[in-house]
Amino acid sequence: RFGTTGALPAEFNATLGTQGVPPNMNDRNLEELSRYVDPKLCDFLVDLVIDEGEGDFPALRREDWDVVLEAPFLDASKSKFPWRAFHVPGWSR
């Protein structure tokens, strides 16, 4: 269990369609413990590190993971409106 503790996505239940309410769902964005899996069963780890922080998975990041992709992330709290809405290739960071 890491990071935010809101409701996690669940697999689509074709039997219920889009109108049915799947088991273990709630309408209050409450944490649902049945959706967590053991990280050792995962092939990929997606994490967000802002500035010099450790991200949501500091212990897992110290394990033997191969970095497949790192990409810049726009931190809205550090970018001024309206300029964060514009990206100029080759000029924007």
DSSP file with accessible surface (Angstrom, degrees, kcal/mol):
  #  RESIDUE AA STRUCTURE BP1 BP2  ACC     N-H-->O    O-->H-N    N-H-->O    O-->H-N    TCO  KAPPA ALPHA  PHI   PSI    X-CA   Y-CA   Z-CA
    1    1 A R              0   0  171      0, 0.0     2,-0.3     0, 0.0     4,-0.1   0.000 360.0 360.0 360.0 123.0    0.0    0.0    0.0
    2    2 A F        -     0   0   72      2,-0.2    55,-0.1    55,-0.0    54,-0.1  -0.951 360.0  -9.2-140.6 160.2    1.6    3.2   -1.1
    3    3 A G  S    S+     0   0   38     53,-0.4    52,-0.0    -2,-0.3    54,-0.0  -0.112 107.8  17.9  58.2-144.9    0.6    6.8   -1.9
    4    4 A T        -     0   0  112      1,-0.1    -2,-0.2     3,-0.0    52,-0.0  -0.175  59.3-150.8 -62.4 150.7   -2.9    7.9   -2.1
    5    5 A T        +     0   0   59     -4,-0.1    26,-0.2    26,-0.1    -1,-0.1  -0.015  52.9 120.2-116.7  29.9   -5.6    5.7   -0.5
    6    6 A G  S    S-     0   0   12      1,-0.2    26,-0.4    24,-0.1    24,-0.2  -0.150  78.8 -56.6 -79.5-175.7   -8.6    6.6   -2.6
    7    7 A A        -     0   0   39     22,-0.2    -1,-0.2    24,-0.2    24,-0.1  -0.419  56.1-143.3 -66.3 133.3  -10.5    4.0   -4.7
    8    8 A L        -     0   0   60     22,-0.2    -1,-0.1    -2,-0.1    28,-0.0  -0.630  28.4 -90.5 -93.5 156.2   -8.3    2.2   -7.2
    9    9 A P        -     0   0  120      0, 0.0     2,-0.3     0, 0.0    -1,-0.1  -0.255  42.7-156.0 -62.8 154.0   -9.4    1.2  -10.7
   10   10 A A        -     0   0   47     -3,-0.1     3,-0.1     1,-0.0     2,-0.1  -0.879  26.4 -87.8-127.6 161.0  -11.1   -2.2  -11.1
   11   11 A E        -     0   0  182     -2,-0.3     2,-0.2     1,-0.1    -1,-0.0  -0.383  51.6-100.3 -66.2 146.8  -11.5   -4.6  -14.0
   12   12 A F        -     0   0  143      1,-0.1     2,-0.9    -2,-0.1    -1,-0.1  -0.481  28.9-142.3 -69.2 132.8  -14.6   -4.0  -16.1
   13   13 A N     >  -     0   0   54      4,-0.3     4,-1.6    -2,-0.2     3,-0.5  -0.833  13.8-170.8-100.5 101.4  -17.4   -6.4  -15.3
   14   14 A A  T  4 S+     0   0   81     -2,-0.9    -1,-0.2     1,-0.2     4,-0.1   0.808  83.2  61.3 -64.8 -28.1  -19.0   -7.3  -18.7
   15   15 A T  T  4 S+     0   0  136      1,-0.2    -1,-0.2    -3,-0.1    -2,-0.0   0.913 111.8  37.1 -64.7 -40.8  -21.8   -9.1  -16.9
   16   16 A L  T >> S-     0   0   66     -3,-0.5     4,-1.3     1,-0.2     3,-0.7   0.706  96.5-163.1 -83.0 -23.1  -22.9   -5.9  -15.2
   17   17 A G  T 3<  -     0   0   30     -4,-1.6    -4,-0.3     1,-0.2    -1,-0.2  -0.315  51.4 -46.5  70.3-153.9  -22.2   -3.6  -18.1
   18   18 A T  T 34 S+     0   0  131      1,-0.2    -1,-0.2    -4,-0.1    -4,-0.1   0.559 136.6  54.2 -92.4  -7.2  -21.9    0.1  -17.5
   19   19 A Q  T <4 S+     0   0  185     -3,-0.7    -2,-0.2     2,-0.0    -1,-0.2   0.677  89.8  85.9-100.3 -19.3  -25.0    0.4  -15.4
   20   20 A G  S  < S-     0   0   27     -4,-1.3    -7,-0.1    -7,-0.2    -4,-0.1  -0.410  75.2-126.0 -81.8 158.3  -24.3   -2.3  -12.7
   21   21 A V        -     0   0  115     -2,-0.1     3,-0.1     4,-0.0     4,-0.1  -0.915  26.6-137.0-104.6 113.1  -22.3   -1.7   -9.5
   22   22 A P    >   -     0   0   34      0, 0.0     3,-0.8     0, 0.0   -10,-0.0  -0.247  32.3 -88.6 -65.0 157.5  -19.5   -4.2   -9.2
   23   23 A P  T 3  S+     0   0   94      0, 0.0     3,-0.1     0, 0.0     0, 0.0  -0.282 111.9  27.0 -61.8 154.1  -18.8   -5.8   -5.8
   24   24 A N  T 3  S+     0   0   94      1,-0.2     2,-0.3    -3,-0.1    11,-0.1   0.788  92.8 129.2  61.8  30.5  -16.4   -3.9   -3.5
   25   25 A M    <   -     0   0   79     -3,-0.8     2,-0.3    -4,-0.1    -1,-0.2  -0.832  34.3-174.8-107.3 154.6  -17.3   -0.5   -5.1
   26   26 A N        -     0   0   48     -2,-0.3     3,-0.4     4,-0.1   -19,-0.0  -0.966  30.1-136.2-144.4 160.5  -18.3    2.6   -3.2
   27   27 A D  S    S+     0   0  142     -2,-0.3    -2,-0.0     1,-0.2    -1,-0.0   0.141  95.1  68.7-102.7  19.7  -19.5    6.0   -4.1
   28   28 A R  S    S-     0   0  176      2,-0.1    -1,-0.2   -22,-0.0     0, 0.0   0.202 104.8-113.7-121.1  13.0  -17.2    7.8   -1.6
   29   29 A N        +     0   0  111     -3,-0.4     2,-0.2     1,-0.2   -22,-0.2   0.861  59.9 164.7  56.4  36.3  -13.8    7.2   -3.1
   30   30 A L        -     0   0   86    -24,-0.2    -1,-0.2     1,-0.1   -22,-0.2  -0.575  45.0 -93.7 -84.7 150.9  -12.9    5.1   -0.1
   31   31 A E        -     0   0   53    -26,-0.2     2,-0.5    -2,-0.2   -24,-0.2  -0.338  33.4-156.9 -62.3 136.9   -9.9    2.7   -0.1
   32   32 A E    >   -     0   0   42    -26,-0.4     3,-1.6     1,-0.1     4,-0.2  -0.935   3.7-163.4-121.2 106.2  -10.7   -0.8   -1.1
   33   33 A L  G >  S+     0   0  115     -2,-0.5     3,-1.4     1,-0.3    -1,-0.1   0.737  81.2  72.8 -64.5 -22.0   -8.2   -3.3    0.2
   34   34 A S  G 3  S+     0   0   71      1,-0.2    -1,-0.3   -10,-0.1   -10,-0.0   0.670  89.2  63.0 -69.5 -11.8   -9.2   -6.1   -2.1
   35   35 A R  G <  S+     0   0   46     -3,-1.6    -1,-0.2   -11,-0.1     2,-0.2   0.564  80.2  99.5 -90.4  -9.3   -7.6   -4.3   -5.1
   36   36 A Y    <   -     0   0   64     -3,-1.4     2,-0.3    -4,-0.2    -3,-0.0  -0.516  52.8-167.1 -78.3 147.2   -4.0   -4.3   -3.8
   37   37 A V        -     0   0   98     -2,-0.2     5,-0.1     0, 0.0    -2,-0.0  -0.901  34.1 -90.9-127.5 160.7   -1.5   -6.9   -5.0
   38   38 A D    >   -     0   0   82     -2,-0.3     3,-2.4     1,-0.2     4,-0.3  -0.556  33.1-135.8 -68.8 125.7    1.9   -8.0   -3.9
   39   39 A P  G >  S+     0   0   38      0, 0.0     3,-1.7     0, 0.0    -1,-0.2   0.782 101.6  69.8 -57.1 -24.3    4.5   -5.9   -5.7
   40   40 A K  G 3  S+     0   0  161      1,-0.3    -2,-0.0     3,-0.0     0, 0.0   0.716  93.8  57.3 -66.6 -18.0    6.5   -9.0   -6.3
   41   41 A L  G <  S+     0   0  134     -3,-2.4    -1,-0.3     2,-0.0     2,-0.2   0.507  90.6  98.7 -87.1  -4.4    3.8  -10.1   -8.8
   42   42 A C    <   -     0   0   50     -3,-1.7     3,-0.1    -4,-0.3     0, 0.0  -0.590  52.4-166.9 -90.9 144.8    4.2   -6.9  -10.8
   43   43 A D  S    S+     0   0  141     -2,-0.2     2,-0.3     1,-0.2    -1,-0.1   0.678  79.1  34.6 -93.5 -26.2    6.1   -6.6  -14.1
   44   44 A F        -     0   0  150     21,-0.0     2,-0.4     2,-0.0    -1,-0.2  -0.963  60.6-159.6-132.6 150.8    6.0   -2.7  -14.0
   45   45 A L        -     0   0   52     -2,-0.3     2,-0.5    -3,-0.1    12,-0.0  -0.998   8.3-162.3-128.3 124.5    6.1    0.0  -11.4
   46   46 A V        +     0   0  128     -2,-0.4     2,-0.3     2,-0.0    -2,-0.0  -0.949  20.9 166.2-109.4 125.2    4.8    3.5  -12.2
   47   47 A D        -     0   0   37     -2,-0.5     2,-0.5     8,-0.0     8,-0.1  -0.953  29.1-141.6-138.4 154.9    5.9    6.2   -9.9
   48   48 A L        -     0   0   69     -2,-0.3     2,-0.5     2,-0.0     8,-0.3  -0.980  16.1-175.6-120.8 120.7    6.0   10.0   -9.8
   49   49 A V        -     0   0   53     -2,-0.5     2,-0.5     6,-0.2    24,-0.1  -0.978   5.4-167.0-117.2 120.7    9.0   11.7   -8.3
   50   50 A I    >   -     0   0   64     -2,-0.5     3,-1.7    25,-0.0     5,-0.2  -0.932  59.2 -31.5-111.0 133.4    8.8   15.5   -8.0
   51   51 A D  T 3  S-     0   0  104     -2,-0.5    -2,-0.0     1,-0.2     0, 0.0  -0.366 123.7 -28.3  59.6-131.8   11.9   17.5   -7.3
   52   52 A E  T 3  S+     0   0  190     -2,-0.1    -1,-0.2     2,-0.0    -3,-0.0   0.177 104.2 126.3-100.3  16.2   14.3   15.6   -5.1
   53   53 A G    <   -     0   0   41     -3,-1.7     3,-0.1     1,-0.1    -4,-0.0  -0.074  66.8-122.8 -68.3 175.4   11.6   13.5   -3.4
   54   54 A E        -     0   0  117      1,-0.3     3,-0.4    -5,-0.1     7,-0.1   0.436  43.6-132.7 -99.6  -3.0   11.5    9.8   -3.2
   55   55 A G        -     0   0   25     -5,-0.2    -1,-0.3     1,-0.2    -6,-0.2  -0.265  42.8 -58.6  78.5-170.6    8.1    9.3   -4.9
   56   56 A D  S    S+     0   0   78     -8,-0.3   -53,-0.4     1,-0.2    -1,-0.2   0.633 130.9  49.6 -83.8 -15.4    5.4    7.0   -3.6
   57   57 A F     >  +     0   0   36     -3,-0.4     4,-2.5     1,-0.2    -1,-0.2  -0.378  58.5 150.4-123.0  56.1    7.5    3.8   -3.6
   58   58 A P  H  > S+     0   0   37      0, 0.0     4,-0.9     0, 0.0    -1,-0.2   0.912  78.2  45.6 -60.2 -41.0   10.8    4.6   -1.9
   59   59 A A  H >4 S+     0   0   52      1,-0.2     3,-0.6     2,-0.2     4,-0.4   0.935 115.4  46.3 -68.3 -43.1   11.4    1.1   -0.6
   60   60 A L  H >4 S+     0   0   13      1,-0.2     3,-1.2     2,-0.2    -1,-0.2   0.850 105.1  61.2 -67.7 -32.1   10.5   -0.6   -3.9
   61   61 A R  H 3< S+     0   0  114     -4,-2.5     4,-0.3     1,-0.3    -1,-0.2   0.779  98.7  57.8 -66.4 -24.3   12.6    1.9   -5.9
   62   62 A R  T << S+     0   0  168     -4,-0.9    -1,-0.3    -3,-0.6    -2,-0.2   0.640  93.8  85.9 -80.0 -13.1   15.7    0.6   -4.0
   63   63 A E  S <  S-     0   0   96     -3,-1.2     2,-1.7    -4,-0.4    -3,-0.0  -0.194 104.0 -75.3 -78.7 179.7   15.0   -2.9   -5.2
   64   64 A D  S    S+     0   0  155      2,-0.0     2,-0.4    -2,-0.0    -1,-0.1  -0.545  70.6 150.3 -84.8  82.2   16.3   -4.3   -8.5
   65   65 A W        -     0   0   74     -2,-1.7     2,-0.5    -4,-0.3   -21,-0.0  -0.899  41.6-133.3-110.5 141.6   14.0   -2.6  -11.1
   66   66 A D        -     0   0  138     -2,-0.4     2,-0.6     1,-0.0    -2,-0.0  -0.834  22.3-127.0 -91.8 128.8   15.0   -1.8  -14.7
   67   67 A V        +     0   0  105     -2,-0.5     3,-0.1     1,-0.2    -1,-0.0  -0.637  31.5 174.6 -77.0 118.7   14.0    1.8  -15.7
   68   68 A V        +     0   0  115     -2,-0.6     2,-0.3     1,-0.3    -1,-0.2   0.827  66.0   0.8 -91.3 -39.6   12.1    1.4  -18.9
   69   69 A L        -     0   0  142      2,-0.0     2,-0.4     0, 0.0    -1,-0.3  -0.983  52.3-172.0-154.4 136.4   11.0    5.1  -19.3
   70   70 A E        +     0   0  148     -2,-0.3    -3,-0.0    -3,-0.1     0, 0.0  -0.996  18.5 176.9-125.1 137.0   11.5    8.3  -17.5
   71   71 A A        -     0   0   74     -2,-0.4    -2,-0.0     0, 0.0     2,-0.0  -0.978  32.9-100.6-139.9 150.1    9.5   11.4  -18.7
   72   72 A P        -     0   0  126      0, 0.0     2,-0.4     0, 0.0    21,-0.0  -0.335  33.6-154.5 -67.7 152.5    9.1   15.0  -17.5
   73   73 A F        -     0   0  133    -24,-0.1     2,-0.6     2,-0.0   -25,-0.0  -0.998  16.0-123.9-131.7 132.5    6.0   15.8  -15.5
   74   74 A L        -     0   0   99     -2,-0.4     2,-1.0     1,-0.0     3,-0.1  -0.661  18.2-154.1 -79.4 115.2    4.4   19.2  -15.3
   75   75 A D    >   -     0   0   37     -2,-0.6     3,-2.0     1,-0.2     4,-0.3  -0.811   3.7-162.0 -90.2 102.1    4.2   20.3  -11.7
   76   76 A A  G >  S+     0   0   52     -2,-1.0     3,-1.1     1,-0.3    -1,-0.2   0.804  85.9  63.0 -58.3 -30.7    1.2   22.7  -11.8
   77   77 A S  G 3  S+     0   0   99      1,-0.2    -1,-0.3    -3,-0.1    -2,-0.0   0.699 109.3  41.3 -69.7 -15.7    2.2   24.2   -8.4
   78   78 A K  G <  S+     0   0  125     -3,-2.0     2,-0.4     2,-0.1    -1,-0.2   0.245 102.8  77.1-114.6  10.6    5.5   25.4   -9.9
   79   79 A S  S <  S-     0   0   26     -3,-1.1     2,-0.2    -4,-0.3     5,-0.0  -0.982  76.4-126.8-124.0 137.9    4.2   26.6  -13.3
   80   80 A K     >  -     0   0  167     -2,-0.4     4,-1.5     1,-0.1     3,-0.3  -0.561  35.6 -87.5 -87.2 141.7    2.4   29.9  -13.8
   81   81 A F  T  4 S+     0   0  159      1,-0.3    -1,-0.1    -2,-0.2    -5,-0.0  -0.624 104.7  15.6 -76.0 141.1   -0.9   30.2  -15.6
   82   82 A P  T >4 S+     0   0   48      0, 0.0     3,-1.8     0, 0.0    -1,-0.3  -0.962 117.3  65.4 -94.7   5.4   -1.4   30.6  -18.5
   83   83 A W  G >4 S+     0   0  181     -3,-0.3     3,-1.6     1,-0.3    -2,-0.2   0.771  89.4  67.2 -67.8 -23.5    2.1   29.5  -19.6
   84   84 A R  G 3< S+     0   0  103     -4,-1.5    -1,-0.3     1,-0.3    -3,-0.1   0.710  91.4  65.4 -69.7 -14.0    1.8   25.9  -18.4
   85   85 A A  G <  S+     0   0   75     -3,-1.8     2,-0.5     1,-0.0    -1,-0.3   0.625  93.6  72.4 -80.3 -11.1   -0.9   25.4  -21.1
   86   86 A F    <   -     0   0  132     -3,-1.6     2,-0.5    -4,-0.2    -1,-0.0  -0.894  56.9-175.4-112.9 131.1    1.7   25.9  -23.9
   87   87 A H        -     0   0  132     -2,-0.5    -3,-0.0     5,-0.1    -2,-0.0  -0.985   4.5-168.5-122.6 122.7    4.4   23.5  -24.9
   88   88 A V    >>  -     0   0   68     -2,-0.5     4,-3.0     5,-0.0     3,-2.2  -0.930  25.8-126.8-111.9 108.3    6.9   24.6  -27.6
   89   89 A P  T 34 S+     0   0  106      0, 0.0     4,-0.1     0, 0.0    -2,-0.0  -0.260  93.7  15.2 -55.0 134.6    9.0   21.6  -28.8
   90   90 A G  T 34 S+     0   0   91      2,-0.3     3,-0.0     1,-0.1     0, 0.0   0.243 130.5  51.6  86.0 -15.4   12.7   22.4  -28.5
   91   91 A W  T <4 S+     0   0  202     -3,-2.2    -1,-0.1     2,-0.0     2,-0.1   0.719  89.3  76.5-119.5 -42.6   12.1   25.4  -26.3
   92   92 A S     <        0   0   34     -4,-3.0    -2,-0.3     1,-0.1    -5,-0.1  -0.422 360.0 360.0 -72.5 146.2    9.9   24.2  -23.4
   93   93 A R              0   0  276     -2,-0.1    -1,-0.1    -4,-0.1    -5,-0.0  -0.589 360.0 360.0 -93.4 360.0   11.5   22.2  -20.6
